[in-house]
Amino acid sequence: MTGQIEEPKFNLLSKDGDFELRAYESRIVAETIVKGDFSDAPSDGFRRLADYIFGNNTKQTKIAMTAPVAQEKSEKIAMTAPVGQESLTDTNGKGAWRITFTMPSAYTMQDIPTPNNKEVTLRELDPEVFAAVRFSGLNRKSSVEEKTRQLRDWIKAKGHKEKSKEPIYARYNPPWTPWFMRRHEILIAVDPSN
C-alpha cells in the first residue's frame, strides 16, 4: 500500500538495486482502450476508469482508488475490446493503449459492480511473475524506453525468459505530486521456471 491506497499484492522473490522479481496474486482490473500517443492516452483512459469507480456502474457504488494506473503495449486491438498503460496497434497501424486500474482485493468477479460505459470492461488476471524496475521523475517516453532497455538487460543477465512482448508501464501518483517524487515502474512478465 502507498499510504491509504491499496496496491496489487505480490511476493518479492528477489531484489537487485532498483530491479525486482515479483510473484503477483490473482487480481481484477477495470480496463479501457484509448487511441493516442504515449503521453495523451493515460489521461483519456483515466477519465473513463475514474468515472466507473466514482459510481457510473450498475450498483451506483463508489469503488476505492488503488495504485498504480497501468499502461501496456500490444500488437493488435480486438474489435470488441475497450481498455494500465499497454500500447496496442490496430490493423490500420494506429496506436492505442490499454489503461487499467486494479480493483480493491475485497471484490470478486461475482460481486464487483458492472461498468455502465461499454468502453470499460472487467477482467480477472491470473497469478503471474514479473520483473520490475522502479524509477522517479517525469514520465517521458525517453525515460520509459531507457528503463525498459535496462530491465530487459537485467532479465537477460539473470537468465529469465520474457513471456510478454510488451512491457507494462505503471504510475503510482496523482498528477499534482511534485515530479521528483513521482513513482513509476516498468513490469515485464517472465517465465517463473527460469
N, CA, C and O of each residue as an XYZ file, in Angstrom:
776
protein
N       0.828     -1.192      0.000
C       0.000      0.000      0.000
C       0.868      1.250      0.000
O       1.943      1.271      0.600
N       0.388      2.302     -0.685
C       1.020      3.606     -0.651
C       0.109      4.485      0.185
O      -0.934      4.922     -0.300
N       0.479      4.757      1.434
C      -0.416      5.499      2.316
C      -1.687      4.704      2.505
O      -1.644      3.582      3.008
N      -2.828      5.267      2.108
C      -4.115      4.594      2.223
C      -4.554      3.954      0.912
O      -5.665      3.432      0.831
N      -3.719      3.982     -0.102
C      -4.074      3.451     -1.414
C      -3.599      2.005     -1.516
O      -2.417      1.721     -1.325
N      -4.525      1.088     -1.820
C      -4.175     -0.326     -1.963
C      -3.430     -0.550     -3.271
O      -3.768      0.036     -4.300
N      -2.414     -1.403     -3.221
C      -1.649     -1.806     -4.405
C      -1.817     -3.307     -4.601
O      -2.156     -4.015     -3.652
N      -1.585     -3.811     -5.824
C      -1.692     -5.252     -6.050
C      -0.728     -6.014     -5.141
O       0.397     -5.578     -4.897
N      -1.193     -7.158     -4.649
C      -0.378     -7.962     -3.742
C       0.598     -8.833     -4.524
O       0.252     -9.435     -5.540
N       1.847     -8.880     -4.010
C       2.852     -9.750     -4.617
C       3.839    -10.208     -3.561
O       3.972     -9.595     -2.502
N       4.527    -11.295     -3.866
C       5.630    -11.771     -3.038
C       6.921    -11.383     -3.738
O       7.087    -11.639     -4.931
N       7.825    -10.773     -3.005
C       9.113    -10.374     -3.551
C      10.004    -11.612     -3.609
O      10.342    -12.186     -2.574
N      10.382    -12.019     -4.816
C      11.210    -13.207     -5.000
C      12.692    -12.885     -4.934
O      13.484    -13.665     -4.405
N      13.068    -11.715     -5.481
C      14.459    -11.262     -5.394
C      14.519     -9.768     -5.658
O      13.633     -9.193     -6.290
N      15.602     -9.143     -5.154
C      15.805     -7.700     -5.330
C      17.269     -7.469     -5.647
O      18.156     -8.073     -5.044
N      17.508     -6.577     -6.611
C      18.859     -6.245     -7.051
C      18.871     -4.750     -7.388
O      18.659     -4.374     -8.541
N      19.120     -3.897     -6.384
C      19.050     -2.450     -6.594
C      17.620     -2.034     -6.887
O      16.715     -2.304     -6.097
N      17.411     -1.371     -8.030
C      16.070     -0.935     -8.433
C      15.272     -2.033     -9.122
O      14.103     -1.830     -9.451
N      15.888     -3.198     -9.345
C      15.240     -4.303    -10.062
C      14.695     -5.326     -9.076
O      15.335     -5.649     -8.075
N      13.484     -5.838     -9.381
C      12.863     -6.846     -8.529
C      12.216     -7.925     -9.376
O      11.815     -7.690    -10.516
N      12.125     -9.112     -8.794
C      11.357    -10.209     -9.370
C      10.202    -10.445     -8.408
O      10.422    -10.714     -7.227
N       8.952    -10.345     -8.913
C       7.754    -10.381     -8.067
C       6.763    -11.428     -8.562
O       6.564    -11.587     -9.766
N       6.148    -12.134     -7.630
C       5.065    -13.070     -7.943
C       3.750    -12.415     -7.509
O       3.456    -12.332     -6.316
N       2.964    -11.953     -8.484
C       1.694    -11.282     -8.204
C       0.578    -12.296     -8.021
O       0.541    -13.335     -8.680
N      -0.332    -11.968     -7.105
C      -1.520    -12.775     -6.889
C      -2.546    -12.466     -7.976
O      -2.404    -11.495     -8.719
N      -3.573    -13.295     -8.059
C      -4.689    -13.033     -8.957
C      -5.317    -11.697     -8.562
O      -5.359    -11.356     -7.380
N      -5.804    -10.944     -9.546
C      -6.415     -9.660     -9.263
C      -7.394     -9.296    -10.377
O      -7.312     -9.818    -11.489
N      -8.308     -8.405    -10.063
C      -9.295     -7.930    -11.032
C      -8.881     -6.539    -11.473
O      -8.473     -5.716    -10.653
N      -8.985     -6.277    -12.772
C      -8.715     -4.939    -13.294
C      -9.930     -4.435    -14.054
O     -10.656     -5.203    -14.685
N     -10.134     -3.124    -13.978
C     -11.052     -2.428    -14.869
C     -10.154     -1.861    -15.955
O      -9.093     -1.314    -15.654
N     -10.561     -1.983    -17.211
C      -9.691     -1.557    -18.300
C     -10.468     -0.892    -19.417
O     -11.664     -1.124    -19.597
N      -9.759     -0.059    -20.162
C     -10.323      0.594    -21.337
C      -9.215      0.768    -22.355
O      -8.046      0.871    -21.985
N      -9.563      0.800    -23.623
C      -8.585      1.023    -24.691
C      -8.827      2.396    -25.278
O      -9.949      2.745    -25.644
N      -7.756      3.172    -25.363
C      -7.845      4.514    -25.942
C      -6.790      4.663    -27.030
O      -5.681      4.142    -26.913
N      -7.150      5.378    -28.082
C      -6.189      5.681    -29.143
C      -5.474      6.969    -28.797
O      -6.044      7.864    -28.174
N      -4.230      7.052    -29.204
C      -3.463      8.256    -28.939
C      -2.009      7.925    -28.742
O      -1.587      6.783    -28.924
N      -1.232      8.942    -28.363
C       0.196      8.700    -28.153
C       0.452      8.358    -26.691
O      -0.465      8.384    -25.871
N       1.689      8.040    -26.374
C       2.092      7.596    -25.045
C       1.679      8.579    -23.957
O       1.275      8.164    -22.870
N       1.777      9.876    -24.235
C       1.507     10.893    -23.222
C       0.031     11.203    -23.041
O      -0.411     11.444    -21.917
N      -0.746     11.202    -24.125
C      -2.147     11.599    -24.055
C      -3.086     10.482    -23.623
O      -4.089     10.739    -22.958
N      -2.773      9.259    -23.991
C      -3.671      8.128    -23.734
C      -4.009      7.937    -22.260
O      -5.171      7.688    -21.940
N      -3.042      8.044    -21.349
C      -3.384      7.787    -19.940
C      -4.472      8.696    -19.388
O      -5.319      8.236    -18.622
N      -4.473      9.974    -19.754
C      -5.486     10.869    -19.191
C      -6.875     10.533    -19.719
O      -7.848     10.602    -18.968
N      -6.988     10.167    -21.009
C      -8.290      9.770    -21.549
C      -8.781      8.492    -20.876
O      -9.944      8.398    -20.484
N      -7.892      7.512    -20.744
C      -8.253      6.255    -20.093
C      -8.573      6.449    -18.631
O      -9.518      5.854    -18.111
N      -7.787      7.286    -17.958
C      -8.010      7.553    -16.535
C      -9.403      8.118    -16.321
O     -10.095      7.714    -15.387
N      -9.829      9.049    -17.174
C     -11.160      9.659    -17.020
C     -12.267      8.598    -17.115
O     -13.203      8.599    -16.314
N     -12.155      7.700    -18.090
C     -13.173      6.647    -18.238
C     -13.217      5.747    -17.004
O     -14.288      5.442    -16.478
N     -12.045      5.331    -16.557
C     -11.983      4.415    -15.420
C     -12.388      5.100    -14.122
O     -13.041      4.491    -13.275
N     -12.003      6.371    -13.962
C     -12.407      7.126    -12.769
C     -13.921      7.280    -12.733
O     -14.527      7.186    -11.666
N     -14.535      7.514    -13.886
C     -15.989      7.621    -13.966
C     -16.640      6.331    -13.442
O     -17.631      6.383    -12.714
N     -16.077      5.184    -13.815
C     -16.592      3.899    -13.342
C     -16.466      3.767    -11.823
O     -17.438      3.422    -11.150
N     -15.272      4.041    -11.276
C     -15.099      3.836     -9.831
C     -15.788      4.919     -8.993
O     -16.023      4.724     -7.800
N     -16.110      6.054     -9.613
C     -16.818      7.103     -8.877
C     -18.335      6.898     -8.900
O     -19.077      7.742     -8.398
N     -18.808      5.773     -9.484
C     -20.226      5.447     -9.376
C     -20.969      5.189    -10.668
O     -22.149      4.841    -10.620
N     -20.334      5.344    -11.829
C     -21.028      5.060    -13.089
C     -20.967      3.553    -13.339
O     -20.278      3.070    -14.238
N     -21.724      2.827    -12.499
C     -21.785      1.372    -12.599
C     -23.186      0.922    -12.201
O     -23.984      1.718    -11.706
N     -23.478     -0.346    -12.417
C     -24.837     -0.846    -12.206
C     -25.319     -0.713    -10.771
O     -26.526     -0.651    -10.538
N     -24.421     -0.670     -9.811
C     -24.819     -0.526     -8.408
C     -24.708      0.919     -7.914
O     -25.011      1.209     -6.756
N     -24.272      1.826     -8.800
C     -24.035      3.222     -8.445
C     -23.190      3.321     -7.169
O     -23.451      4.138     -6.287
N     -22.171      2.458     -7.105
C     -21.302      2.343     -5.941
C     -19.958      2.985     -6.221
O     -19.397      2.810     -7.303
N     -19.433      3.733     -5.245
C     -18.083      4.254     -5.360
C     -17.116      3.149     -4.964
O     -17.319      2.455     -3.968
N     -16.060      2.996     -5.757
C     -15.047      1.970     -5.525
C     -13.762      2.680     -5.141
O     -13.390      3.673     -5.768
N     -13.081      2.183     -4.119
C     -11.850      2.829     -3.640
C     -10.799      2.874     -4.740
O     -10.664      1.942     -5.532
N     -10.059      3.979     -4.771
C      -8.948      4.148     -5.707
C      -7.795      3.251     -5.263
O      -7.527      3.111     -4.070
N      -7.121      2.650     -6.233
C      -5.933      1.845     -5.964
C      -4.795      2.385     -6.812
O      -5.005      3.280     -7.631
N      -3.607      1.860     -6.628
C      -2.454      2.238     -7.440
C      -1.773      0.951     -7.869
O      -1.825     -0.032     -7.129
N      -1.149      0.916     -9.007
C      -0.931      2.010     -9.939
C      -2.002      2.072    -11.015
O      -2.874      1.208    -11.102
N      -1.915      3.116    -11.833
C      -2.609      3.157    -13.110
C      -1.593      2.565    -14.077
O      -0.457      3.035    -14.142
N      -1.979      1.554    -14.818
C      -1.031      0.862    -15.688
C      -1.337      1.120    -17.157
O      -2.485      1.341    -17.542
N      -0.295      1.086    -17.958
C      -0.370      1.347    -19.394
C       0.470      0.278    -20.066
O       1.607      0.038    -19.661
N      -0.079     -0.374    -21.096
C       0.594     -1.517    -21.694
C       0.478     -1.499    -23.213
O      -0.525     -1.034    -23.753
N       1.492     -2.000    -23.900
C       1.544     -2.035    -25.358
C       1.313     -3.460    -25.851
O       1.736     -4.424    -25.213
N       0.635     -3.583    -27.000
C       0.391     -4.877    -27.619
C       0.342     -4.690    -29.120
O       0.439     -3.564    -29.610
N       0.194     -5.781    -29.858
C       0.253     -5.676    -31.312
C      -1.070     -5.383    -31.986
O      -1.085     -4.707    -33.015
N      -2.182     -5.862    -31.452
C      -3.469     -5.675    -32.109
C      -4.530     -5.281    -31.098
O      -4.440     -5.623    -29.919
N      -5.542     -4.553    -31.573
C      -6.694     -4.225    -30.746
C      -7.827     -5.134    -31.195
O      -8.202     -5.123    -32.368
N      -8.364     -5.902    -30.294
C      -9.535     -6.702    -30.622
C     -10.703     -5.751    -30.842
O     -10.856     -4.776    -30.106
N     -11.520     -6.023    -31.839
C     -12.606     -5.121    -32.184
C     -13.581     -4.911    -31.022
O     -14.210     -3.857    -30.932
N     -13.712     -5.893    -30.140
C     -14.657     -5.759    -29.041
C     -14.016     -5.210    -27.776
O     -14.709     -4.964    -26.789
N     -12.695     -5.015    -27.794
C     -12.012     -4.618    -26.562
C     -12.108     -3.127    -26.309
O     -11.718     -2.337    -27.168
N     -12.616     -2.717    -25.152
C     -12.332     -1.394    -24.653
C     -11.319     -1.539    -23.523
O     -11.603     -2.407    -22.697
N     -10.192     -0.856    -23.327
C      -9.454     -0.957    -22.074
C      -8.354      0.062    -21.892
O      -7.673      0.059    -20.867
N      -3.625     -0.260    -17.366
C      -2.552      0.197    -17.195
C      -1.942      0.830    -18.281
O      -2.826      1.133    -19.083
N      -0.980      1.125    -18.624
C      -0.896      1.601    -19.988
C      -0.165      0.558    -20.762
O       1.005      0.276    -20.505
N      -0.846     -0.009    -21.701
C      -0.327     -1.030    -22.585
C      -0.554     -0.498    -23.979
O      -1.675     -0.120    -24.317
N       0.479     -0.458    -24.797
C       0.321      0.067    -26.141
C      -0.227     -1.007    -27.054
O       0.193     -2.163    -27.007
N      -1.169     -0.607    -27.882
C      -1.783     -1.500    -28.849
C      -1.690     -0.845    -30.214
O      -1.644      0.382    -30.307
N      -1.662     -1.628    -31.259
C      -1.683     -1.094    -32.610
C      -2.781     -1.805    -33.363
O      -2.809     -3.035    -33.405
N      -3.700     -1.040    -33.968
C      -4.784     -1.687    -34.699
C      -4.336     -2.046    -36.109
O      -3.189     -1.798    -36.479
N      -5.230     -2.625    -36.896
C      -4.876     -3.103    -38.231
C      -4.514     -1.966    -39.178
O      -3.892     -2.209    -40.212
N      -4.883     -0.740    -38.853
C      -4.518      0.408    -39.678
C      -3.212      1.044    -39.220
O      -2.804      2.074    -39.756
N      -2.552      0.439    -38.233
C      -1.288      0.966    -37.738
C      -1.443      2.104    -36.746
O      -0.454      2.726    -36.360
N      -2.667      2.383    -36.329
C      -2.909      3.455    -35.364
C      -2.542      2.968    -33.969
O      -2.823      1.824    -33.611
N      -1.917      3.832    -33.186
C      -1.536      3.462    -31.833
C      -2.705      3.542    -30.877
O      -3.578      4.400    -31.006
N      -2.708      2.650    -29.933
C      -3.718      2.659    -28.881
C      -3.096      2.063    -27.633
O      -2.077      1.375    -27.694
N      -3.730      2.340    -26.493
C      -3.183      1.921    -25.211
C      -4.249      1.291    -24.350
O      -5.383      1.767    -24.309
N      -3.891      0.215    -23.655
C      -4.755     -0.415    -22.670
C      -4.426      0.231    -21.324
O      -3.308      0.102    -20.826
N      -5.399      0.921    -20.741
C      -5.226      1.590    -19.457
C      -6.014      0.783    -18.426
O      -7.177      0.453    -18.656
N      -5.385      0.464    -17.288
C      -6.050     -0.371    -16.288
C      -5.942      0.218    -14.885
O      -4.967      0.884    -14.539
N      -6.970     -0.047    -14.096
C      -6.965      0.180    -12.654
C      -7.113     -1.202    -12.022
O      -7.965     -1.984    -12.445
N      -6.306     -1.508    -11.032
C      -6.504     -2.724    -10.255
C      -7.628     -2.455     -9.261
O      -7.634     -1.427     -8.583
N      -8.567     -3.371     -9.179
C      -9.696     -3.210     -8.263
C      -9.297     -3.637     -6.852
O      -8.405     -4.468     -6.684
N      -9.954     -3.071     -5.836
C      -9.656     -3.466     -4.457
C      -9.795     -4.981     -4.286
O     -10.687     -5.596     -4.870
N      -8.920     -5.571     -3.493
C      -8.863     -7.026     -3.334
C     -10.105     -7.613     -2.677
O     -10.309     -8.825     -2.745
N     -10.938     -6.797     -2.044
C     -12.153     -7.296     -1.398
C     -13.191     -7.780     -2.419
O     -14.096     -8.535     -2.062
N     -13.070     -7.353     -3.696
C     -14.050     -7.728     -4.714
C     -13.716     -9.057     -5.374
O     -12.553     -9.444     -5.496
N     -14.782     -9.749     -5.797
C     -14.665    -10.912     -6.678
C     -15.385    -10.546     -7.971
O     -16.077     -9.529     -8.025
N     -15.233    -11.351     -8.998
C     -15.936    -11.085    -10.255
C     -17.453    -11.199    -10.068
O     -18.215    -10.629    -10.849
N     -17.893    -11.927     -9.045
C     -19.323    -12.097     -8.807
C     -19.956    -10.886     -8.121
O     -21.152    -10.644     -8.285
N     -19.165    -10.114     -7.347
C     -19.794     -9.014     -6.612
C     -19.318     -7.614     -6.996
O     -19.806     -6.628     -6.444
N     -18.392     -7.513     -7.914
C     -17.935     -6.178     -8.326
C     -18.989     -5.542     -9.234
O     -19.534     -6.226    -10.100
N     -19.292     -4.255     -9.059
C     -20.284     -3.605     -9.911
C     -19.860     -3.610    -11.387
O     -18.683     -3.435    -11.702
N     -20.809     -3.806    -12.261
C     -20.570     -3.811    -13.703
C     -20.529     -2.372    -14.210
O     -21.384     -1.567    -13.841
N     -19.539     -2.033    -15.060
C     -19.482     -0.675    -15.617
C     -20.699     -0.388    -16.504
O     -21.162     -1.271    -17.226
N     -21.215      0.840    -16.449
C     -22.282      1.260    -17.358
C     -21.721      1.621    -18.723
O     -22.397      1.438    -19.736
N     -20.494      2.131    -18.766
C     -19.837      2.514    -20.011
C     -19.314      1.256    -20.693
O     -18.496      0.537    -20.119
N     -19.776      0.983    -21.912
C     -19.362     -0.224    -22.651
C     -17.882     -0.198    -23.025
O     -17.333     -1.222    -23.431
N     -17.226      0.966    -22.893
C     -15.793      1.060    -23.185
C     -14.931      0.675    -21.987
O     -13.703      0.674    -22.076
N     -15.572      0.350    -20.871
C     -14.861     -0.103    -19.674
C     -15.266     -1.549    -19.414
O     -16.454     -1.863    -19.341
N     -14.281     -2.422    -19.276
C     -14.557     -3.830    -19.007
C     -13.801     -4.269    -17.761
O     -12.875     -3.599    -17.306
N     -14.215     -5.405    -17.222
C     -13.563     -6.009    -16.060
C     -12.925     -7.316    -16.497
O     -13.471     -8.040    -17.329
N     -11.752     -7.611    -15.922
C     -11.050     -8.843    -16.271
C     -10.296     -9.337    -15.040
O      -9.705     -8.542    -14.309
N     -10.319    -10.647    -14.813
C      -9.545    -11.234    -13.731
C      -8.225    -11.735    -14.297
O      -8.199    -12.519    -15.246
N      -7.127    -11.271    -13.699
C      -5.797    -11.670    -14.136
C      -5.312    -12.835    -13.281
O      -5.493    -12.839    -12.063
N      -4.696    -13.817    -13.922
C      -4.130    -14.959    -13.213
C      -2.876    -14.535    -12.466
O      -2.275    -13.509    -12.786
N      -2.478    -15.326    -11.466
C      -1.191    -15.058    -10.813
C      -0.083    -15.076    -11.868
O      -0.122    -15.868    -12.808
N       0.903    -14.195    -11.700
C       1.965    -14.099    -12.706
C       3.232    -13.532    -12.080
O       3.176    -12.786    -11.102
N       4.373    -13.895    -12.654
C       5.664    -13.400    -12.184
C       6.118    -12.282    -13.116
O       6.082    -12.425    -14.338
N       6.548    -11.165    -12.523
C       7.023    -10.015    -13.290
C       8.403     -9.594    -12.819
O       8.708     -9.640    -11.628
N       9.227     -9.187    -13.763
C      10.446     -8.448    -13.453
C      10.021     -6.986    -13.451
O       9.218     -6.573    -14.287
N      10.554     -6.200    -12.518
C      10.149     -4.800    -12.394
C      11.345     -3.912    -12.116
O      12.301     -4.322    -11.457
N      11.280     -2.691    -12.624
C      12.266     -1.667    -12.277
C      11.489     -0.428    -11.859
O      10.518     -0.037    -12.506
N      11.934      0.182    -10.767
C      11.293      1.375    -10.212
C      12.155      2.587    -10.518
O      13.383      2.509    -10.492
N      11.501      3.720    -10.811
C      12.226      4.970    -11.017
C      11.319      6.137    -10.682
O      10.106      5.975    -10.548
N      11.911      7.314    -10.548
C      11.132      8.510    -10.212
C      11.382      9.574    -11.271
O      12.225      9.412    -12.152
N      10.633     10.665    -11.166
C      10.789     11.768    -12.109
C       9.585     11.900    -13.021
O       8.497     11.412    -12.714
N       9.796     12.570    -14.155
C       8.738     12.765    -15.142
C       8.571     11.499    -15.971
O       9.506     10.714    -16.128
N       7.373     11.315    -16.493
C       7.087     10.119    -17.278
C       7.292     10.372    -18.770
O       6.370     10.227    -19.572
N       8.495     10.745    -19.117
C       8.819     10.988    -20.524
C       9.003      9.670    -21.250
O       9.491      8.695    -20.679
N       8.613      9.651    -22.501
C       8.746      8.442    -23.308
C      10.199      7.979    -23.347
O      10.459      6.777    -23.299
N      11.150      8.906    -23.434
C      12.572      8.543    -23.486
C      13.010      7.859    -22.195
O      13.801      6.916    -22.242
N      12.517      8.309    -21.048
C      12.837      7.677    -19.760
C      12.291      6.258    -19.709
O      12.976      5.336    -19.267
N      11.047      6.088    -20.167
C      10.414      4.779    -20.167
C      11.178      3.824    -21.087
O      11.410      2.669    -20.730
N      11.568      4.305    -22.268
C      12.319      3.458    -23.195
C      13.661      3.042    -22.607
O      14.064      1.889    -22.755
N      14.362      3.963    -21.940
C      15.658      3.655    -21.336
C      15.504      2.655    -20.191
O      16.273      1.698    -20.101
N      14.524      2.862    -19.321
C      14.301      1.936    -18.202
C      13.853      0.564    -18.711
O      14.215     -0.461    -18.135
N      13.073      0.545    -19.781
C      12.654     -0.730    -20.371
C      13.870     -1.488    -20.900
O      13.976     -2.699    -20.708
N      14.786     -0.785    -21.562
C      16.014     -1.415    -22.065
C      16.837     -1.971    -20.909
O      17.349     -3.087    -20.987
N      16.962     -1.189    -19.834
C      17.719     -1.642    -18.668
C      17.071     -2.881    -18.035
O      17.767     -3.812    -17.629
N      15.737     -2.884    -17.955
C      15.041     -4.032    -17.378
C      15.243     -5.270    -18.242
O      15.485     -6.359    -17.722
N      15.145     -5.108    -19.555
C      15.361     -6.264    -20.447
C      16.791     -6.791    -20.326
O      17.013     -8.002    -20.355
N      17.748     -5.894    -20.191
C      19.148     -6.316    -19.987
C      19.280     -7.092    -18.677
O      19.978     -8.105    -18.631
N      18.615     -6.628    -17.609
C      18.670     -7.297    -16.315
C      18.027     -8.678    -16.395
O      18.570     -9.650    -15.870
N      16.862     -8.764    -17.057
C      16.173    -10.050    -17.219
C      17.093    -11.051    -17.906
O      17.219    -12.196    -17.472
N      17.731    -10.605    -18.981
C      18.634    -11.478    -19.741
C      19.840    -11.888    -18.883
O      20.232    -13.055    -18.873
N      20.417    -10.932    -18.174
C      21.593    -11.212    -17.333
C      21.268    -12.208    -16.221
O      22.134    -12.979    -15.807
N      20.023    -12.195    -15.736
C      19.612    -13.109    -14.664
C      19.147    -14.463    -15.207
O      18.831    -15.366    -14.433
N      19.107    -14.605    -16.526
C      18.727    -15.879    -17.133
C      17.236    -16.145    -17.184
O      16.816    -17.293    -17.329
N      16.422    -15.091    -17.067
C      14.972    -15.249    -17.150
C      14.523    -15.106    -18.598
O      15.216    -14.499    -19.415
N      13.371    -15.663    -18.907
C      12.807    -15.571    -20.258
C      11.534    -14.722    -20.209
O      10.643    -14.981    -19.400
N      11.452    -13.718    -21.070
C      10.260    -12.862    -21.136
C       9.070    -13.647    -21.677
O       9.197    -14.400    -22.642
N       7.899    -13.460    -21.038
C       6.660    -14.076    -21.510
C       5.855    -13.112    -22.376
O       5.157    -13.537    -23.296
N       5.951    -11.830    -22.087
C       5.163    -10.843    -22.823
C       6.062    -10.081    -23.784
O       7.233     -9.835    -23.496
N       5.502     -9.712    -24.928
C       6.269     -8.946    -25.911
C       6.450     -7.503    -25.488
O       7.462     -6.876    -25.798
N       5.469     -6.985    -24.783
C       5.487     -5.572    -24.429
C       5.455     -5.374    -22.919
O       4.823     -6.146    -22.197
N       6.134     -4.344    -22.450
C       6.136     -4.048    -21.020
C       4.858     -3.335    -20.581
O       4.112     -2.793    -21.397
N       4.634     -3.352    -19.289
C       3.558     -2.581    -18.668
C       4.227     -1.403    -17.968
O       5.225     -1.569    -17.267
N       3.674     -0.226    -18.164
C       4.179      0.980    -17.530
C       3.193      1.371    -16.432
O       2.007      1.560    -16.704
N       3.670      1.495    -15.205
C       2.789      1.768    -14.059
C       3.107      3.116    -13.425
O       4.266      3.441    -13.166
N       2.043      3.903    -13.179
C       2.149      5.190    -12.490
C       1.470      5.057    -11.139
O       0.386      4.481    -11.047
N       2.095      5.586    -10.084
C       1.579      5.434     -8.734
C       1.062      6.723     -8.107
O       0.408      6.664     -7.066
N       1.325      7.868     -8.690
C       0.997      9.129     -8.025
C       0.021      9.968     -8.829
O      -0.018      9.878    -10.056
N      -0.772     10.789     -8.137
C      -1.647     11.721     -8.846
C      -0.822     12.806     -9.530
O       0.325     13.035     -9.147
N      -1.382     13.479    -10.535
C      -0.631     14.463    -11.313
C      -0.087     15.640    -10.511
O       0.872     16.280    -10.943
N      -0.677     15.940     -9.351
C      -0.202     17.082     -8.555
C       1.024     16.739     -7.708
O       1.576     17.621     -7.050
N       1.461     15.480     -7.713
C       2.675     15.102     -6.979
C       3.873     15.769     -7.635
O       3.992     15.713     -8.859
N       4.770     16.400     -6.877
C       5.949     17.014     -7.487
C       6.706     15.990     -8.345
O       6.839     14.830     -7.957
N       7.191     16.418     -9.493
C       7.775     15.497    -10.481
C       8.884     14.638     -9.898
O       9.012     13.467    -10.257
N       9.693     15.204     -8.996
C      10.835     14.471     -8.455
C      10.417     13.431     -7.408
O      11.245     12.628     -6.977
N       9.145     13.437     -6.995
C       8.647     12.470     -6.014
C       7.758     11.399     -6.652
O       7.262     10.516     -5.952
N       7.553     11.465     -7.955
C       6.652     10.528     -8.614
C       7.300      9.146     -8.752
O       8.477      9.025     -9.090
N       6.521      8.138     -8.488
C       6.982      6.749     -8.591
C       6.422      6.114     -9.854
O       5.221      6.166    -10.118
N       7.318      5.515    -10.628
C       6.954      4.813    -11.855
C       7.609      3.444    -11.836
O       8.624      3.239    -11.169
N       7.024      2.508    -12.571
C       7.630      1.198    -12.727
C       7.390      0.684    -14.135
O       6.390      1.003    -14.778
N       8.339     -0.121    -14.592
C       8.172     -0.904    -15.811
C       8.102     -2.350    -15.344
O       8.927     -2.781    -14.539
N       7.118     -3.108    -15.844
C       6.972     -4.517    -15.493
C       6.935     -5.357    -16.766
O       6.277     -4.995    -17.741
N       7.646     -6.475    -16.745
C       7.635     -7.421    -17.862
C       7.397     -8.808    -17.292
O       8.115     -9.253    -16.396
N       6.380     -9.493    -17.818
C       6.074    -10.851    -17.365
C       7.219    -11.772    -17.777
O       7.722    -11.692    -18.898
N       7.625    -12.651    -16.852
C       8.696    -13.604    -17.134
C       8.234    -15.010    -16.776
O       7.304    -15.191    -15.991
N       8.895    -15.995    -17.360
C       8.611    -17.396    -17.079
C       9.165    -17.725    -15.696
O      10.370    -17.607    -15.474
N       8.308    -18.136    -14.763
C       8.774    -18.376    -13.393
C       9.665    -19.610    -13.258
O      10.322    -19.783    -12.232
N       9.698    -20.466    -14.275
C      10.501    -21.681    -14.165
C      11.989    -21.422    -14.381
O      12.806    -22.306    -14.124
N      12.357    -20.233    -14.847
C      13.764    -19.925    -15.092
C      14.393    -19.335    -13.853
O      15.579    -19.007    -13.858
